[in-house]
Amino acid sequence: MEIVLIIVSICMIIVTLLQGGKSQGASGAITGGSKMNIFAKTKERGSEKVISIATLIIGIIFFLFTLLTKYFG
């Protein structure tokens, strides 16, 4: 069970690192960067959407395996 959790953790790290930056960072939020609007809805397209969905799914799997490892491992 722990081996599966390690594999899911590595997959989550990889998928998270594949995601592109969506803003200028914290300094852009504080200084009011020219292209950044915190309240604007940005629509993901193509590969960004696939990676975002994959991150969500792997995050849920990670959470579930963590609980399973705690209670049954």
PDB file of N, CA, C and O in Angstrom:
ATOM      1  N   MET A   1       0.821  -1.191   0.000  1.00  0.00           N
ATOM      2  CA  MET A   1       0.000   0.000   0.000  1.00  0.00           C
ATOM      3  C   MET A   1       0.869   1.261   0.000  1.00  0.00           C
ATOM      4  O   MET A   1       0.542   2.249  -0.658  1.00  0.00           O
ATOM      5  N   GLU A   2       1.969   1.216   0.738  1.00  0.00           N
ATOM      6  CA  GLU A   2       2.839   2.388   0.803  1.00  0.00           C
ATOM      7  C   GLU A   2       3.531   2.640  -0.528  1.00  0.00           C
ATOM      8  O   GLU A   2       3.805   3.787  -0.881  1.00  0.00           O
ATOM      9  N   ILE A   3       3.816   1.570  -1.271  1.00  0.00           N
ATOM     10  CA  ILE A   3       4.475   1.719  -2.571  1.00  0.00           C
ATOM     11  C   ILE A   3       3.553   2.440  -3.549  1.00  0.00           C
ATOM     12  O   ILE A   3       4.003   3.288  -4.320  1.00  0.00           O
ATOM     13  N   VAL A   4       2.277   2.108  -3.520  1.00  0.00           N
ATOM     14  CA  VAL A   4       1.303   2.777  -4.384  1.00  0.00           C
ATOM     15  C   VAL A   4       1.209   4.247  -4.014  1.00  0.00           C
ATOM     16  O   VAL A   4       1.109   5.099  -4.897  1.00  0.00           O
ATOM     17  N   LEU A   5       1.241   4.561  -2.718  1.00  0.00           N
ATOM     18  CA  LEU A   5       1.189   5.949  -2.267  1.00  0.00           C
ATOM     19  C   LEU A   5       2.414   6.721  -2.748  1.00  0.00           C
ATOM     20  O   LEU A   5       2.298   7.885  -3.130  1.00  0.00           O
ATOM     21  N   ILE A   6       3.570   6.096  -2.734  1.00  0.00           N
ATOM     22  CA  ILE A   6       4.787   6.753  -3.222  1.00  0.00           C
ATOM     23  C   ILE A   6       4.689   7.018  -4.722  1.00  0.00           C
ATOM     24  O   ILE A   6       5.074   8.089  -5.192  1.00  0.00           O
ATOM     25  N   ILE A   7       4.175   6.046  -5.473  1.00  0.00           N
ATOM     26  CA  ILE A   7       4.021   6.232  -6.922  1.00  0.00           C
ATOM     27  C   ILE A   7       3.031   7.351  -7.232  1.00  0.00           C
ATOM     28  O   ILE A   7       3.280   8.172  -8.115  1.00  0.00           O
ATOM     29  N   VAL A   8       1.914   7.390  -6.514  1.00  0.00           N
ATOM     30  CA  VAL A   8       0.924   8.454  -6.712  1.00  0.00           C
ATOM     31  C   VAL A   8       1.519   9.807  -6.332  1.00  0.00           C
ATOM     32  O   VAL A   8       1.240  10.811  -6.987  1.00  0.00           O
ATOM     33  N   SER A   9       2.334   9.841  -5.283  1.00  0.00           N
ATOM     34  CA  SER A   9       2.971  11.092  -4.867  1.00  0.00           C
ATOM     35  C   SER A   9       3.916  11.609  -5.946  1.00  0.00           C
ATOM     36  O   SER A   9       3.936  12.805  -6.240  1.00  0.00           O
ATOM     37  N   ILE A  10       4.693  10.712  -6.530  1.00  0.00           N
ATOM     38  CA  ILE A  10       5.615  11.121  -7.595  1.00  0.00           C
ATOM     39  C   ILE A  10       4.840  11.617  -8.808  1.00  0.00           C
ATOM     40  O   ILE A  10       5.223  12.611  -9.424  1.00  0.00           O
ATOM     41  N   CYS A  11       3.755  10.935  -9.154  1.00  0.00           N
ATOM     42  CA  CYS A  11       2.921  11.384 -10.275  1.00  0.00           C
ATOM     43  C   CYS A  11       2.327  12.757 -10.007  1.00  0.00           C
ATOM     44  O   CYS A  11       2.249  13.592 -10.908  1.00  0.00           O
ATOM     45  N   MET A  12       1.908  12.991  -8.771  1.00  0.00           N
ATOM     46  CA  MET A  12       1.331  14.290  -8.432  1.00  0.00           C
ATOM     47  C   MET A  12       2.374  15.399  -8.528  1.00  0.00           C
ATOM     48  O   MET A  12       2.072  16.496  -8.999  1.00  0.00           O
ATOM     49  N   ILE A  13       3.585  15.124  -8.091  1.00  0.00           N
ATOM     50  CA  ILE A  13       4.654  16.117  -8.197  1.00  0.00           C
ATOM     51  C   ILE A  13       4.929  16.444  -9.658  1.00  0.00           C
ATOM     52  O   ILE A  13       5.067  17.614 -10.017  1.00  0.00           O
ATOM     53  N   ILE A  14       5.008  15.420 -10.503  1.00  0.00           N
ATOM     54  CA  ILE A  14       5.303  15.632 -11.918  1.00  0.00           C
ATOM     55  C   ILE A  14       4.198  16.435 -12.603  1.00  0.00           C
ATOM     56  O   ILE A  14       4.478  17.382 -13.338  1.00  0.00           O
ATOM     57  N   VAL A  15       2.941  16.057 -12.358  1.00  0.00           N
ATOM     58  CA  VAL A  15       1.830  16.761 -12.998  1.00  0.00           C
ATOM     59  C   VAL A  15       1.737  18.199 -12.498  1.00  0.00           C
ATOM     60  O   VAL A  15       1.407  19.100 -13.268  1.00  0.00           O
ATOM     61  N   THR A  16       2.021  18.419 -11.236  1.00  0.00           N
ATOM     62  CA  THR A  16       1.989  19.777 -10.699  1.00  0.00           C
ATOM     63  C   THR A  16       3.079  20.637 -11.323  1.00  0.00           C
ATOM     64  O   THR A  16       2.851  21.810 -11.619  1.00  0.00           O
ATOM     65  N   LEU A  17       4.255  20.066 -11.524  1.00  0.00           N
ATOM     66  CA  LEU A  17       5.342  20.823 -12.138  1.00  0.00           C
ATOM     67  C   LEU A  17       5.101  21.090 -13.619  1.00  0.00           C
ATOM     68  O   LEU A  17       5.675  22.028 -14.174  1.00  0.00           O
ATOM     69  N   LEU A  18       4.269  20.288 -14.268  1.00  0.00           N
ATOM     70  CA  LEU A  18       3.949  20.508 -15.676  1.00  0.00           C
ATOM     71  C   LEU A  18       3.007  21.690 -15.887  1.00  0.00           C
ATOM     72  O   LEU A  18       2.932  22.234 -16.989  1.00  0.00           O
ATOM     73  N   GLN A  19       2.298  22.085 -14.851  1.00  0.00           N
ATOM     74  CA  GLN A  19       1.364  23.192 -14.989  1.00  0.00           C
ATOM     75  C   GLN A  19       2.123  24.492 -15.186  1.00  0.00           C
ATOM     76  O   GLN A  19       3.157  24.733 -14.562  1.00  0.00           O
ATOM     77  N   GLY A  20       1.588  25.320 -16.065  1.00  0.00           N
ATOM     78  CA  GLY A  20       2.205  26.618 -16.315  1.00  0.00           C
ATOM     79  C   GLY A  20       1.765  27.637 -15.290  1.00  0.00           C
ATOM     80  O   GLY A  20       0.745  27.469 -14.622  1.00  0.00           O
ATOM     81  N   GLY A  21       2.547  28.697 -15.174  1.00  0.00           N
ATOM     82  CA  GLY A  21       2.186  29.775 -14.263  1.00  0.00           C
ATOM     83  C   GLY A  21       0.981  30.526 -14.784  1.00  0.00           C
ATOM     84  O   GLY A  21       0.886  30.807 -15.979  1.00  0.00           O
ATOM     85  N   LYS A  22       0.073  30.849 -13.904  1.00  0.00           N
ATOM     86  CA  LYS A  22      -1.143  31.528 -14.318  1.00  0.00           C
ATOM     87  C   LYS A  22      -1.131  33.023 -13.998  1.00  0.00           C
ATOM     88  O   LYS A  22      -2.057  33.744 -14.370  1.00  0.00           O
ATOM     89  N   SER A  23      -0.109  33.480 -13.325  1.00  0.00           N
ATOM     90  CA  SER A  23      -0.057  34.892 -12.978  1.00  0.00           C
ATOM     91  C   SER A  23       1.389  35.322 -12.809  1.00  0.00           C
ATOM     92  O   SER A  23       2.310  34.542 -13.051  1.00  0.00           O
ATOM     93  N   GLN A  24       1.582  36.549 -12.399  1.00  0.00           N
ATOM     94  CA  GLN A  24       2.915  37.079 -12.191  1.00  0.00           C
ATOM     95  C   GLN A  24       3.447  36.742 -10.812  1.00  0.00           C
ATOM     96  O   GLN A  24       4.574  37.108 -10.478  1.00  0.00           O
ATOM     97  N   GLY A  25       2.662  36.056 -10.014  1.00  0.00           N
ATOM     98  CA  GLY A  25       3.103  35.701  -8.676  1.00  0.00           C
ATOM     99  C   GLY A  25       2.583  36.665  -7.635  1.00  0.00           C
ATOM    100  O   GLY A  25       1.717  37.496  -7.910  1.00  0.00           O
ATOM    101  N   ALA A  26       3.124  36.543  -6.433  1.00  0.00           N
ATOM    102  CA  ALA A  26       2.652  37.353  -5.310  1.00  0.00           C
ATOM    103  C   ALA A  26       2.959  38.838  -5.520  1.00  0.00           C
ATOM    104  O   ALA A  26       2.166  39.694  -5.129  1.00  0.00           O
ATOM    105  N   SER A  27       4.088  39.142  -6.127  1.00  0.00           N
ATOM    106  CA  SER A  27       4.421  40.554  -6.326  1.00  0.00           C
ATOM    107  C   SER A  27       3.438  41.213  -7.288  1.00  0.00           C
ATOM    108  O   SER A  27       3.115  42.389  -7.119  1.00  0.00           O
ATOM    109  N   GLY A  28       2.960  40.491  -8.283  1.00  0.00           N
ATOM    110  CA  GLY A  28       1.967  41.043  -9.195  1.00  0.00           C
ATOM    111  C   GLY A  28       0.636  41.280  -8.511  1.00  0.00           C
ATOM    112  O   GLY A  28      -0.077  42.225  -8.849  1.00  0.00           O
ATOM    113  N   ALA A  29       0.290  40.424  -7.544  1.00  0.00           N
ATOM    114  CA  ALA A  29      -0.965  40.604  -6.819  1.00  0.00           C
ATOM    115  C   ALA A  29      -0.904  41.827  -5.914  1.00  0.00           C
ATOM    116  O   ALA A  29      -1.890  42.548  -5.763  1.00  0.00           O
ATOM    117  N   ILE A  30       0.256  42.054  -5.318  1.00  0.00           N
ATOM    118  CA  ILE A  30       0.388  43.190  -4.405  1.00  0.00           C
ATOM    119  C   ILE A  30       0.495  44.508  -5.163  1.00  0.00           C
ATOM    120  O   ILE A  30      -0.146  45.496  -4.803  1.00  0.00           O
ATOM    121  N   THR A  31       1.309  44.512  -6.212  1.00  0.00           N
ATOM    122  CA  THR A  31       1.534  45.759  -6.947  1.00  0.00           C
ATOM    123  C   THR A  31       0.488  46.008  -8.015  1.00  0.00           C
ATOM    124  O   THR A  31       0.452  47.090  -8.602  1.00  0.00           O
ATOM    125  N   GLY A  32      -0.363  45.029  -8.279  1.00  0.00           N
ATOM    126  CA  GLY A  32      -1.401  45.213  -9.290  1.00  0.00           C
ATOM    127  C   GLY A  32      -0.837  45.102 -10.685  1.00  0.00           C
ATOM    128  O   GLY A  32      -0.893  46.053 -11.465  1.00  0.00           O
ATOM    129  N   GLY A  33      -0.299  43.957 -10.997  1.00  0.00           N
ATOM    130  CA  GLY A  33       0.305  43.723 -12.311  1.00  0.00           C
ATOM    131  C   GLY A  33      -0.652  44.061 -13.433  1.00  0.00           C
ATOM    132  O   GLY A  33      -1.869  44.017 -13.254  1.00  0.00           O
ATOM    133  N   SER A  34      -0.113  44.396 -14.578  1.00  0.00           N
ATOM    134  CA  SER A  34      -0.923  44.903 -15.676  1.00  0.00           C
ATOM    135  C   SER A  34      -1.892  43.861 -16.229  1.00  0.00           C
ATOM    136  O   SER A  34      -3.010  44.210 -16.607  1.00  0.00           O
ATOM    137  N   LYS A  35      -1.492  42.597 -16.286  1.00  0.00           N
ATOM    138  CA  LYS A  35      -2.354  41.583 -16.876  1.00  0.00           C
ATOM    139  C   LYS A  35      -3.087  40.742 -15.838  1.00  0.00           C
ATOM    140  O   LYS A  35      -3.842  39.838 -16.195  1.00  0.00           O
ATOM    141  N   MET A  36      -2.877  41.025 -14.578  1.00  0.00           N
ATOM    142  CA  MET A  36      -3.457  40.162 -13.552  1.00  0.00           C
ATOM    143  C   MET A  36      -4.727  40.774 -12.967  1.00  0.00           C
ATOM    144  O   MET A  36      -4.750  41.930 -12.543  1.00  0.00           O
ATOM    145  N   ASN A  37      -5.760  39.975 -12.960  1.00  0.00           N
ATOM    146  CA  ASN A  37      -6.992  40.348 -12.304  1.00  0.00           C
ATOM    147  C   ASN A  37      -7.421  39.142 -11.480  1.00  0.00           C
ATOM    148  O   ASN A  37      -7.777  38.103 -12.037  1.00  0.00           O
ATOM    149  N   ILE A  38      -7.392  39.270 -10.177  1.00  0.00           N
ATOM    150  CA  ILE A  38      -7.662  38.149  -9.286  1.00  0.00           C
ATOM    151  C   ILE A  38      -9.072  37.607  -9.481  1.00  0.00           C
ATOM    152  O   ILE A  38      -9.296  36.404  -9.344  1.00  0.00           O
ATOM    153  N   PHE A  39     -10.016  38.472  -9.794  1.00  0.00           N
ATOM    154  CA  PHE A  39     -11.408  38.058  -9.874  1.00  0.00           C
ATOM    155  C   PHE A  39     -11.830  37.627 -11.273  1.00  0.00           C
ATOM    156  O   PHE A  39     -12.977  37.219 -11.462  1.00  0.00           O
ATOM    157  N   ALA A  40     -10.950  37.704 -12.245  1.00  0.00           N
ATOM    158  CA  ALA A  40     -11.300  37.304 -13.607  1.00  0.00           C
ATOM    159  C   ALA A  40     -11.289  35.788 -13.725  1.00  0.00           C
ATOM    160  O   ALA A  40     -10.458  35.109 -13.123  1.00  0.00           O
ATOM    161  N   LYS A  41     -12.213  35.277 -14.500  1.00  0.00           N
ATOM    162  CA  LYS A  41     -12.236  33.836 -14.748  1.00  0.00           C
ATOM    163  C   LYS A  41     -11.382  33.558 -15.974  1.00  0.00           C
ATOM    164  O   LYS A  41     -11.637  34.079 -17.059  1.00  0.00           O
ATOM    165  N   THR A  42     -10.367  32.733 -15.782  1.00  0.00           N
ATOM    166  CA  THR A  42      -9.530  32.361 -16.915  1.00  0.00           C
ATOM    167  C   THR A  42      -9.946  30.977 -17.377  1.00  0.00           C
ATOM    168  O   THR A  42     -10.082  30.052 -16.576  1.00  0.00           O
ATOM    169  N   LYS A  43     -10.144  30.853 -18.662  1.00  0.00           N
ATOM    170  CA  LYS A  43     -10.563  29.559 -19.210  1.00  0.00           C
ATOM    171  C   LYS A  43      -9.333  28.828 -19.714  1.00  0.00           C
ATOM    172  O   LYS A  43      -8.528  29.365 -20.475  1.00  0.00           O
ATOM    173  N   GLU A  44      -9.214  27.593 -19.268  1.00  0.00           N
ATOM    174  CA  GLU A  44      -8.103  26.777 -19.721  1.00  0.00           C
ATOM    175  C   GLU A  44      -8.500  26.091 -21.018  1.00  0.00           C
ATOM    176  O   GLU A  44      -9.661  25.737 -21.224  1.00  0.00           O
ATOM    177  N   ARG A  45      -7.517  25.912 -21.882  1.00  0.00           N
ATOM    178  CA  ARG A  45      -7.786  25.280 -23.168  1.00  0.00           C
ATOM    179  C   ARG A  45      -6.722  24.236 -23.453  1.00  0.00           C
ATOM    180  O   ARG A  45      -5.582  24.360 -23.006  1.00  0.00           O
ATOM    181  N   GLY A  46      -7.093  23.227 -24.186  1.00  0.00           N
ATOM    182  CA  GLY A  46      -6.152  22.237 -24.676  1.00  0.00           C
ATOM    183  C   GLY A  46      -5.425  21.489 -23.583  1.00  0.00           C
ATOM    184  O   GLY A  46      -6.029  20.914 -22.677  1.00  0.00           O
ATOM    185  N   SER A  47      -4.101  21.513 -23.696  1.00  0.00           N
ATOM    186  CA  SER A  47      -3.283  20.741 -22.766  1.00  0.00           C
ATOM    187  C   SER A  47      -3.356  21.284 -21.338  1.00  0.00           C
ATOM    188  O   SER A  47      -3.210  20.521 -20.383  1.00  0.00           O
ATOM    189  N   GLU A  48      -3.578  22.580 -21.178  1.00  0.00           N
ATOM    190  CA  GLU A  48      -3.712  23.148 -19.827  1.00  0.00           C
ATOM    191  C   GLU A  48      -4.904  22.544 -19.101  1.00  0.00           C
ATOM    192  O   GLU A  48      -4.829  22.253 -17.907  1.00  0.00           O
ATOM    193  N   LYS A  49      -5.996  22.356 -19.819  1.00  0.00           N
ATOM    194  CA  LYS A  49      -7.190  21.777 -19.206  1.00  0.00           C
ATOM    195  C   LYS A  49      -6.958  20.314 -18.839  1.00  0.00           C
ATOM    196  O   LYS A  49      -7.383  19.864 -17.775  1.00  0.00           O
ATOM    197  N   VAL A  50      -6.283  19.566 -19.722  1.00  0.00           N
ATOM    198  CA  VAL A  50      -5.999  18.162 -19.450  1.00  0.00           C
ATOM    199  C   VAL A  50      -5.108  18.023 -18.220  1.00  0.00           C
ATOM    200  O   VAL A  50      -5.358  17.172 -17.366  1.00  0.00           O
ATOM    201  N   ILE A  51      -4.078  18.848 -18.126  1.00  0.00           N
ATOM    202  CA  ILE A  51      -3.164  18.788 -16.981  1.00  0.00           C
ATOM    203  C   ILE A  51      -3.887  19.206 -15.700  1.00  0.00           C
ATOM    204  O   ILE A  51      -3.642  18.638 -14.636  1.00  0.00           O
ATOM    205  N   SER A  52      -4.772  20.192 -15.799  1.00  0.00           N
ATOM    206  CA  SER A  52      -5.533  20.628 -14.625  1.00  0.00           C
ATOM    207  C   SER A  52      -6.462  19.520 -14.121  1.00  0.00           C
ATOM    208  O   SER A  52      -6.564  19.293 -12.915  1.00  0.00           O
ATOM    209  N   ILE A  53      -7.129  18.841 -15.035  1.00  0.00           N
ATOM    210  CA  ILE A  53      -8.012  17.738 -14.650  1.00  0.00           C
ATOM    211  C   ILE A  53      -7.202  16.580 -14.086  1.00  0.00           C
ATOM    212  O   ILE A  53      -7.608  15.952 -13.107  1.00  0.00           O
ATOM    213  N   ALA A  54      -6.045  16.293 -14.707  1.00  0.00           N
ATOM    214  CA  ALA A  54      -5.182  15.218 -14.210  1.00  0.00           C
ATOM    215  C   ALA A  54      -4.692  15.524 -12.804  1.00  0.00           C
ATOM    216  O   ALA A  54      -4.614  14.626 -11.967  1.00  0.00           O
ATOM    217  N   THR A  55      -4.361  16.780 -12.537  1.00  0.00           N
ATOM    218  CA  THR A  55      -3.926  17.171 -11.194  1.00  0.00           C
ATOM    219  C   THR A  55      -5.043  16.966 -10.183  1.00  0.00           C
ATOM    220  O   THR A  55      -4.796  16.482  -9.078  1.00  0.00           O
ATOM    221  N   LEU A  56      -6.245  17.321 -10.541  1.00  0.00           N
ATOM    222  CA  LEU A  56      -7.387  17.130  -9.651  1.00  0.00           C
ATOM    223  C   LEU A  56      -7.616  15.647  -9.357  1.00  0.00           C
ATOM    224  O   LEU A  56      -7.818  15.261  -8.205  1.00  0.00           O
ATOM    225  N   ILE A  57      -7.586  14.829 -10.390  1.00  0.00           N
ATOM    226  CA  ILE A  57      -7.821  13.396 -10.210  1.00  0.00           C
ATOM    227  C   ILE A  57      -6.720  12.758  -9.375  1.00  0.00           C
ATOM    228  O   ILE A  57      -7.002  11.976  -8.467  1.00  0.00           O
ATOM    229  N   ILE A  58      -5.468  13.086  -9.675  1.00  0.00           N
ATOM    230  CA  ILE A  58      -4.358  12.515  -8.913  1.00  0.00           C
ATOM    231  C   ILE A  58      -4.383  13.015  -7.470  1.00  0.00           C
ATOM    232  O   ILE A  58      -4.013  12.277  -6.557  1.00  0.00           O
ATOM    233  N   GLY A  59      -4.810  14.246  -7.254  1.00  0.00           N
ATOM    234  CA  GLY A  59      -4.948  14.756  -5.887  1.00  0.00           C
ATOM    235  C   GLY A  59      -5.987  13.994  -5.094  1.00  0.00           C
ATOM    236  O   GLY A  59      -5.779  13.691  -3.919  1.00  0.00           O
ATOM    237  N   ILE A  60      -7.107  13.681  -5.729  1.00  0.00           N
ATOM    238  CA  ILE A  60      -8.146  12.903  -5.055  1.00  0.00           C
ATOM    239  C   ILE A  60      -7.654  11.497  -4.751  1.00  0.00           C
ATOM    240  O   ILE A  60      -7.884  10.974  -3.661  1.00  0.00           O
ATOM    241  N   ILE A  61      -6.971  10.883  -5.725  1.00  0.00           N
ATOM    242  CA  ILE A  61      -6.413   9.543  -5.508  1.00  0.00           C
ATOM    243  C   ILE A  61      -5.394   9.564  -4.370  1.00  0.00           C
ATOM    244  O   ILE A  61      -5.368   8.655  -3.540  1.00  0.00           O
ATOM    245  N   PHE A  62      -4.559  10.597  -4.331  1.00  0.00           N
ATOM    246  CA  PHE A  62      -3.567  10.735  -3.266  1.00  0.00           C
ATOM    247  C   PHE A  62      -4.249  10.825  -1.903  1.00  0.00           C
ATOM    248  O   PHE A  62      -3.831  10.175  -0.945  1.00  0.00           O
ATOM    249  N   PHE A  63      -5.291  11.629  -1.828  1.00  0.00           N
ATOM    250  CA  PHE A  63      -6.026  11.789  -0.574  1.00  0.00           C
ATOM    251  C   PHE A  63      -6.628  10.464  -0.117  1.00  0.00           C
ATOM    252  O   PHE A  63      -6.529  10.101   1.055  1.00  0.00           O
ATOM    253  N   LEU A  64      -7.251   9.745  -1.045  1.00  0.00           N
ATOM    254  CA  LEU A  64      -7.881   8.472  -0.697  1.00  0.00           C
ATOM    255  C   LEU A  64      -6.849   7.426  -0.265  1.00  0.00           C
ATOM    256  O   LEU A  64      -7.067   6.708   0.711  1.00  0.00           O
ATOM    257  N   PHE A  65      -5.734   7.338  -0.985  1.00  0.00           N
ATOM    258  CA  PHE A  65      -4.707   6.367  -0.609  1.00  0.00           C
ATOM    259  C   PHE A  65      -4.051   6.730   0.717  1.00  0.00           C
ATOM    260  O   PHE A  65      -3.636   5.846   1.467  1.00  0.00           O
ATOM    261  N   THR A  66      -3.955   8.020   1.010  1.00  0.00           N
ATOM    262  CA  THR A  66      -3.418   8.429   2.302  1.00  0.00           C
ATOM    263  C   THR A  66      -4.333   7.961   3.436  1.00  0.00           C
ATOM    264  O   THR A  66      -3.865   7.457   4.457  1.00  0.00           O
ATOM    265  N   LEU A  67      -5.642   8.133   3.243  1.00  0.00           N
ATOM    266  CA  LEU A  67      -6.589   7.662   4.260  1.00  0.00           C
ATOM    267  C   LEU A  67      -6.565   6.143   4.384  1.00  0.00           C
ATOM    268  O   LEU A  67      -6.596   5.611   5.493  1.00  0.00           O
ATOM    269  N   LEU A  68      -6.509   5.437   3.244  1.00  0.00           N
ATOM    270  CA  LEU A  68      -6.455   3.985   3.284  1.00  0.00           C
ATOM    271  C   LEU A  68      -5.192   3.487   3.972  1.00  0.00           C
ATOM    272  O   LEU A  68      -5.242   2.515   4.727  1.00  0.00           O
ATOM    273  N   THR A  69      -4.081   4.128   3.727  1.00  0.00           N
ATOM    274  CA  THR A  69      -2.833   3.730   4.362  1.00  0.00           C
ATOM    275  C   THR A  69      -2.888   3.970   5.867  1.00  0.00           C
ATOM    276  O   THR A  69      -2.345   3.187   6.646  1.00  0.00           O
ATOM    277  N   LYS A  70      -3.539   5.047   6.268  1.00  0.00           N
ATOM    278  CA  LYS A  70      -3.640   5.353   7.696  1.00  0.00           C
ATOM    279  C   LYS A  70      -4.483   4.321   8.436  1.00  0.00           C
ATOM    280  O   LYS A  70      -4.112   3.863   9.517  1.00  0.00           O
ATOM    281  N   TYR A  71      -5.622   3.960   7.845  1.00  0.00           N
ATOM    282  CA  TYR A  71      -6.549   3.086   8.552  1.00  0.00           C
ATOM    283  C   TYR A  71      -6.329   1.600   8.323  1.00  0.00           C
ATOM    284  O   TYR A  71      -6.662   0.790   9.188  1.00  0.00           O
ATOM    285  N   PHE A  72      -5.772   1.222   7.169  1.00  0.00           N
ATOM    286  CA  PHE A  72      -5.613  -0.192   6.870  1.00  0.00           C
ATOM    287  C   PHE A  72      -4.160  -0.625   6.753  1.00  0.00           C
ATOM    288  O   PHE A  72      -3.884  -1.816   6.615  1.00  0.00           O
ATOM    289  N   GLY A  73      -3.227   0.318   6.805  1.00  0.00           N
ATOM    290  CA  GLY A  73      -1.823  -0.016   6.600  1.00  0.00           C
ATOM    291  C   GLY A  73      -1.067  -0.188   7.797  1.00  0.00           C
ATOM    292  O   GLY A  73       0.129  -0.472   7.736  1.00  0.00           O
TER     293      GLY A  73
END
